[in-house]
Amino acid sequence: MGAFIMLGTLFGLIVLIFALVLRYDPQARRTSVQGGRKAS
């Protein structure tokens, strides 16, 4: 059970950091969107 809580916290922090980067760095979001469109 403890391992499950630790993994949940770890993934939660990763998602939180990723969301904050996308929220406060629009340049990174534009680059990723344009790269995705070029690849497909």
Secondary structure by P-SEA (a helix, b strand, c coil): caaaaaaaaaaaaaaaaaaaaaaccaaaaaaaaaaaaaac
